[in-house]
């Protein structure tokens, strides 16, 4: 199918404590993650299968060469300096030192997701799904999980940390710092990576016309007033590379499949914005999946740009959507025309292959409706796309004489992304009927506590939910559990994301007396 493959999202949330603006971000993030009220257990994360320095171009970066933020195979811990900044005996508002002896910085949740401290941010990594509709639901569930965790800090640590902590689903503090909204897509190992990268560059450089979250501010290091389509575009510096927080590339080469490395590669996408709009989120995931399918079937149009990095920045700054980008063969096309070329090629392939189920047709209808509106009436998308919704609000302010350099514009941008429903401009637009949604609240609420049923996330989530104290650690492709009969730990491998679904595992889980027995009966491969 054109849109279907294993996929998932990762969101790093902006964090602040307004009454204690000097508070250490890692400490704040730890308070949030530790306070999530519906975690099944305090299982550790299994770092053994992480390989963030493996490069898809066929080599490995030396650890001494890597930026500290790349070392995700090492569990983040708070340094003594981090703790010292917060643990002050004469300050009743600070958490006492005993907290750090038991604080949980990494949670694996009953819905199959991971919620953890990623250096200076709380991060939600959604469970694996098989299509953009489900991926959208479990991405939105992460917003509710993070919001619930932030709210719970005040209840869990009311005496030691009375100040409220606020989270934002955005991508920059407009003070030279950008944090990520990543996507992951499973692709066959047999697909040539250079071919993959070449065709992805023009797609990533221009897709922000649909997926951008909108940003009040221009530039990365020296921000000047203005509004642009993408929050992330100004922070990218090169076409291809391994890093994610420095020298950011449009195509990331991290070769960390979290699956059978002989069969699979995980495409780690770092160019996206954090979206609240259902339409922006869905089409971000659906269009990426479609382009990957086109590449795999040798049906992708050749749209190679002369300068992809510059094209990405120019597209973000062009609110008219009329700027012509130069292709390597001399053609000139707008970003919308490039995105339409991908959509039309995907539709042709789907028709040729007979991929025409109802959800596929609905996804194409949404995709072409948005492209049509981008070409003819951008502001009509204020009820569907994040960046246009913000742009419409800012135009209203400008109509009252408020300039783009006014602090009110920055405040509007931030408030749009606020995860508190009572403060969020996005939530307000939804409640007023000025922002359309695609999935209902009940489905999102279910995804907060339930895993997807058609990937290995189902087994991970259900084992954690049913036997939380028997799970010593978990990863995307491993579960380590204790055998109650012998008190020995065993590590079990789940190398295929499409296996261990509800259909395969539910009856075994329900009829087993412990996690070790269930995993043994399911025939998982034991690796220690």
VENLIN-V599404 format. One record per helix or strand of 2 or more residues. SS is the DSSP state (~ for helix, > for strand). FROM is the first residue (numbers start at 1). TO is the last residue. If there is no record, write none. Layout:
ss->SS from->FROM to->TO
ss->SS from->FROM to->TO
//
This chain:
ss->> from->7 to->12
ss->> from->14 to->16
ss->~ from->18 to->20
ss->~ from->25 to->35
ss->> from->44 to->45
ss->> from->54 to->55
ss->> from->59 to->60
ss->~ from->63 to->65
ss->~ from->68 to->70
ss->~ from->80 to->86
ss->~ from->97 to->101
ss->> from->106 to->108
ss->> from->114 to->118
ss->> from->121 to->125
ss->~ from->132 to->156
ss->> from->166 to->168
ss->> from->181 to->188
ss->~ from->193 to->206
ss->~ from->208 to->211
ss->> from->215 to->218
ss->> from->224 to->228
ss->~ from->233 to->235
ss->> from->238 to->241
ss->> from->249 to->252
ss->> from->264 to->269
ss->~ from->278 to->296
ss->~ from->308 to->317
ss->> from->325 to->327
ss->> from->332 to->333
ss->~ from->335 to->353
ss->~ from->358 to->376
ss->~ from->378 to->383
ss->~ from->386 to->399
ss->~ from->407 to->416
ss->~ from->425 to->431
ss->~ from->441 to->449
ss->~ from->457 to->466
ss->~ from->468 to->470
ss->> from->471 to->474
ss->> from->478 to->483
ss->> from->488 to->493
ss->~ from->502 to->510
ss->~ from->515 to->521
ss->> from->525 to->526
//
